[in-house]
């Protein structure tokens, strides 16, 4: 009986297993993860878990895996893969052979080198880390968030709900500048300032100090601030170190074709770790909805049941901050020309123009205005046409 081993038991790995069963695969499926938990959802860690609305974010109960004949191997990360013998070696000394291997190992947070080991400093990735950060929050405490990407912005919103005084630090000109550009980044910055966040842009973290527990942060401009809690969110790196000697082609992640095949036969990759071919480029897409979209395509290609002519999905992602949802449709680039078509001082809608067409739409607190543009983006509608319609 054929065996598919999926390394990485997060959202992407789970979705791959689910879609393989839906596609009619009847062989063995082994879902292997480094953490001891059942597969769980990570986006709520910076939101519901930090706010205290949830203590766990398990995606499927244990019975689901039994009912769908998905074998779980949890609590031991993969160390290496021998693609000649089709064998994966794990940290607990065990090995698994495969007929097909799906790499779904996701990301690991970037660290800031040279910082001292101090209590009260957190890097958010796991459920344990989220619960530990939440336990450090209390009214009147001062928190420093290093990095105003999506994780940093969501943490600022969630921490504020605990009555914490928050400083949000970002070396770039605005929050989310590298993702959404500075025009929309400035609108996100306004959202945080209006909520009482001390946003400091154009400056980074130099170092931290304290007697076992963090109490002072020194910024890149030489200024010092007193802090009780520090959360570092300065991006993530694809988890590919275990593939170093595998012969699998790596770049910014695991390099794949348009359906998830890697450079080695019978090896596939999916999710945040995978750089799929999109048009002429190979690109990693770090969005929750992408896991499900890729899983359907990969499972169809692996089992031979997929539709090769299926239309490409329009990428979609969102971020919950305070009482609004920031949503994006399409492939957003910070170098696009941005047209603000709605802005009431809090909620906004922005159209992103690339090569004269509508490439993406980003909205804050404007779900209908964003979602109705899906077909326009998919069709490559001229920007003049959508701007004219927006002005009516």
C-alpha positions in Angstrom: 0.0 0.0 0.0 1.4 3.4 -0.9 2.4 5.7 1.9 2.4 9.5 1.9 4.4 11.1 4.6 3.6 14.8 5.4 6.3 16.5 7.5 4.7 19.5 9.3 1.5 19.1 11.3 0.3 22.6 11.1 -2.6 24.0 8.9 -0.9 23.2 5.6 0.0 19.7 6.5 -3.5 19.0 7.9 -5.2 20.5 4.8 -3.0 18.3 2.5 -4.1 15.2 4.4 -7.7 16.2 4.2 -7.6 16.9 0.5 -5.8 13.7 -0.3 -8.6 11.8 1.3 -11.2 13.9 -0.6 -9.3 13.2 -3.8 -9.8 9.4 -3.2 -6.3 8.5 -2.0 -6.8 5.2 0.0 -3.2 4.5 1.0 -1.4 5.4 4.2 -1.1 9.0 5.3 1.3 9.9 8.1 1.2 13.4 9.4 4.4 14.2 11.3 4.9 17.2 13.5 7.7 18.5 15.8 5.2 19.7 18.5 3.3 17.3 20.7 -0.1 19.0 20.1 -2.7 18.0 17.6 -2.6 20.4 14.6 -3.6 23.8 15.7 -4.3 27.2 14.2 -1.6 29.8 14.6 -3.2 33.1 13.5 -5.4 33.3 16.6 -2.3 33.2 18.8 -1.7 36.9 18.4 -5.4 37.8 18.7 -7.9 35.6 20.6 -5.3 33.8 22.7 -3.5 36.9 23.7 -6.8 38.7 24.5 -7.9 35.7 26.6 -10.8 34.6 24.4 -9.2 31.2 23.8 -6.7 28.9 25.5 -6.2 26.6 22.6 -6.9 26.6 18.8 -6.9 22.9 17.9 -8.1 22.4 14.3 -9.5 18.9 14.5 -10.2 16.5 17.4 -8.3 13.3 17.8 -11.3 11.3 16.5 -11.0 13.0 13.1 -7.6 11.4 12.5 -8.9 8.0 13.4 -12.0 8.3 11.3 -9.9 9.4 8.3 -7.1 6.9 8.8 -4.5 9.6 9.2 -1.6 8.4 11.4 -0.1 11.0 13.6 3.6 11.1 14.6 3.9 14.1 16.9 6.5 15.5 19.3 9.6 14.8 17.2 10.9 17.1 14.4 12.3 15.7 11.2 16.1 15.9 11.0 16.8 14.8 7.4 15.5 13.1 4.3 17.3 10.6 2.1 15.5 11.0 -1.2 17.4 8.0 -2.7 16.0 5.6 -0.2 12.9 7.7 0.3 13.4 7.8 4.1 12.8 10.6 6.6 14.8 10.5 9.9 13.4 12.1 13.1 14.9 13.5 16.3 13.6 10.6 18.4 15.7 8.2 16.3 12.9 6.8 14.3 12.6 6.7 10.5 9.7 6.6 8.0 9.8 5.5 4.4 7.5 7.1 1.9 6.2 6.7 -1.6 5.5 10.5 -1.7 6.8 13.1 0.7 5.0 16.4 1.3 7.0 19.1 3.0 4.8 21.4 5.2 7.3 22.6 7.8 6.2 26.3 7.7 8.2 29.1 9.3 10.3 29.9 12.3 10.5 33.4 13.8 13.6 35.5 13.1 15.6 36.3 16.2 17.5 39.4 16.9 21.1 38.4 17.6 23.0 39.7 20.6 20.1 40.3 23.0 20.6 39.1 26.5 18.5 36.2 27.9 15.9 37.9 30.1 12.6 37.0 31.5 9.7 38.9 30.0 11.0 38.8 26.4 8.8 36.8 24.0 9.0 35.6 20.4 5.5 34.4 19.3 5.2 31.1 17.4 3.7 28.4 19.6 0.7 28.1 21.8 3.0 27.9 24.8 4.7 31.1 23.9 1.3 32.9 23.4 0.1 31.7 26.8 3.4 32.8 28.4 3.1 36.3 26.9 -0.5 36.6 28.0 0.5 35.7 31.6 2.9 38.6 31.6 0.2 41.2 30.7 -1.5 43.3 33.3 -3.1 46.8 33.5 -0.4 49.5 33.9 2.4 47.4 32.6 4.5 48.8 29.6 5.0 46.6 26.7 7.4 47.0 23.7 6.6 45.4 20.5 9.5 45.2 18.1 8.3 45.0 14.5 5.0 46.4 13.1 4.2 43.7 10.6 0.9 41.9 10.9 1.9 40.0 14.0 3.2 43.2 15.7 0.1 45.1 14.8 -2.2 42.4 16.0 -0.3 42.1 19.2 -0.6 45.8 19.8 -4.3 45.6 19.5 -4.6 42.5 21.7 -2.3 43.8 24.4 -4.1 47.1 24.6 -7.2 45.1 25.6 -5.4 44.2 28.8 -4.9 47.8 29.8 -1.2 47.6 28.9 0.7 50.7 27.7 2.1 49.7 24.3 5.1 51.0 22.3 5.1 49.7 18.7 8.5 50.0 17.2 9.2 49.8 13.4 12.4 50.6 11.5 10.5 51.2 8.3 8.6 54.5 7.6 5.2 53.0 8.6 3.7 49.8 9.9 3.3 47.2 7.2 5.4 49.3 4.7 7.0 46.3 3.2 3.7 44.5 2.7 1.2 47.1 1.9 3.4 50.1 1.0 3.7 53.4 2.9 0.5 55.0 1.7 -1.7 52.3 3.3 0.8 51.8 6.0 0.2 55.3 7.2 -3.5 54.6 7.4 -2.8 51.6 9.6 -0.5 53.7 11.7 -3.3 56.2 12.2 -5.5 53.3 13.4 -3.0 52.4 16.1 -2.3 55.9 17.2 -6.0 56.6 17.6 -6.2 53.5 19.8 -3.6 55.0 22.1 -0.5 53.1 20.9 2.8 54.9 21.0 4.0 54.2 17.5 7.6 54.9 16.8 8.7 54.5 13.1 12.1 54.8 11.5 13.9 53.4 14.5 14.8 49.9 15.6 15.9 48.1 18.8 19.5 48.3 19.8 19.5 46.1 23.0 17.6 45.2 26.1 18.8 45.2 29.7 17.7 44.1 33.2 18.7 42.0 36.2 17.3 38.7 35.0 14.0 40.4 34.0 13.8 42.9 31.2 13.3 46.5 32.4 14.9 48.8 29.8 15.1 48.9 26.0 17.7 50.9 24.2 16.6 52.1 20.8 18.6 52.7 17.7 18.5 56.4 18.1 20.1 56.1 21.6 16.9 56.7 23.6 15.9 54.4 26.4 12.4 53.4 27.5 11.3 51.4 30.6 9.5 48.2 29.7 8.0 45.3 31.6 7.3 43.0 28.6 8.9 42.7 25.2 7.4 40.9 22.1 9.6 40.5 19.1 8.0 40.1 15.7 10.6 40.8 13.0 9.5 38.3 10.4 10.0 34.6 9.9 12.2 32.2 7.9 11.1 29.0 6.1 12.1 25.8 8.0 14.4 24.1 5.5 17.5 23.3 7.5 16.6 19.6 7.7 16.7 19.5 3.9 20.2 20.8 3.5 21.7 17.6 2.1 18.6 16.2 0.5 19.2 17.4 -3.1 15.9 19.2 -3.1 16.3 22.6 -4.7 16.0 25.4 -2.1 15.9 29.2 -2.4 13.5 31.3 -0.5 11.9 28.2 0.8 11.4 24.9 -1.1 11.3 25.7 -4.8 8.3 24.1 -6.6 6.4 24.2 -9.9 2.8 25.5 -10.1 1.3 22.4 -8.4 3.8 21.9 -5.6 6.3 19.5 -7.2 9.9 20.0 -6.1 13.1 19.3 -8.1 13.1 15.7 -6.7 10.6 13.1 -7.9 7.9 12.2 -5.4 8.7 15.2 -3.2 6.2 18.0 -2.9 5.9 21.1 -0.7 3.0 23.3 0.5 2.2 26.3 2.6 4.5 29.0 4.0 7.7 26.9 3.4 6.9 26.4 -0.3 7.8 28.8 -3.2 5.3 27.8 -5.9 5.7 29.0 -9.4 3.3 31.9 -10.0 3.6 33.3 -13.5 7.3 33.7 -14.2 8.3 33.8 -10.5 8.6 31.4 -7.6 7.0 32.9 -4.6 6.0 32.0 -1.1 2.5 33.1 0.0 2.2 33.3 3.8 -1.6 33.5 4.1 -4.0 31.2 5.9 -6.4 30.7 2.9 -3.4 29.8 0.7 -3.0 26.5 2.6 -6.4 25.2 1.6 -6.0 26.4 -2.0 -2.6 24.8 -2.5 -3.8 21.6 -0.8 -6.6 21.1 -3.3 -4.2 21.6 -6.2 -1.4 19.4 -4.8 -3.7 16.6 -3.9 -5.3 16.7 -7.4 -1.9 16.6 -9.1 -0.5 13.9 -6.8 -3.5 11.6 -7.3 -4.1 12.5 -10.9 -7.7 13.7 -10.1 -7.1 17.4 -10.4 -8.3 19.8 -13.1 -5.3 21.2 -14.9 -7.4 24.0 -16.4 -8.9 25.1 -13.1 -8.8 28.9 -12.8 -6.1 30.4 -10.6 -7.3 31.6 -7.2 -7.2 35.3 -6.3 -5.0 35.4 -3.1 -6.8 36.6 0.0 -5.7 37.4 3.5 -6.9 39.4 6.5 -5.8 40.8 9.8 -8.1 41.6 12.8 -7.0 44.8 14.6 -9.2 46.4 17.3 -12.8 46.3 16.1 -12.0 46.2 12.3 -10.7 43.7 9.8 -8.0 44.6 7.3 -8.6 42.6 4.2 -6.6 42.2 1.0 -7.5 40.6 -2.3 -4.9 40.0 -5.0 -1.2 40.1 -5.1 -0.2 43.2 -3.1 3.2 44.8 -3.8 4.7 47.7 -1.8 5.9 49.1 -5.2 2.4 49.4 -6.7 0.7 52.7 -7.3 -2.0 53.1 -4.7 -5.3 54.9 -5.1 -7.3 55.6 -1.9 -10.9 55.4 -3.0 -12.5 55.6 0.4 -11.3 57.0 3.7 -13.5 58.2 6.5 -10.7 58.7 9.0 -10.8 55.1 10.2 -12.2 52.8 7.5 -10.6 52.9 4.1 -10.4 51.1 0.7 -7.3 51.2 -1.5 -6.8 50.0 -5.1 -3.4 48.8 -6.1 -2.3 49.5 -9.7 0.3 47.6 -11.6 1.0 47.9 -15.3 -2.2 49.8 -15.7 -4.5 47.2 -14.3 -6.1 46.5 -10.9 -3.7 44.1 -9.1 -5.1 44.2 -5.6 -7.6 45.8 -3.2 -7.0 46.4 0.5 -9.7 47.6 2.8 -10.1 48.3 6.5 -13.6 47.8 8.0 -15.0 47.6 4.4 -15.6 43.9 3.7 -18.2 44.3 0.9 -16.1 46.9 -1.0 -13.1 44.5 -1.0 -14.8 41.2 -1.7 -16.8 42.5 -4.7 -13.6 43.2 -6.5 -12.5 39.5 -6.8 -13.7 39.1 -10.4 -12.2 42.5 -11.4 -8.8 41.5 -10.1 -9.0 38.1 -11.7 -9.9 39.7 -15.1 -7.0 42.2 -15.0 -9.5 45.1 -15.2 -7.9 48.4 -16.3 -7.4 50.7 -13.3 -9.2 53.6 -15.1 -12.3 51.5 -15.3 -12.5 50.7 -11.6 -11.5 54.2 -10.5 -14.3 55.6 -12.7 -16.8 53.2 -11.1 -15.6 54.1 -7.6 -16.1 57.8 -8.2 -19.7 57.4 -9.2 
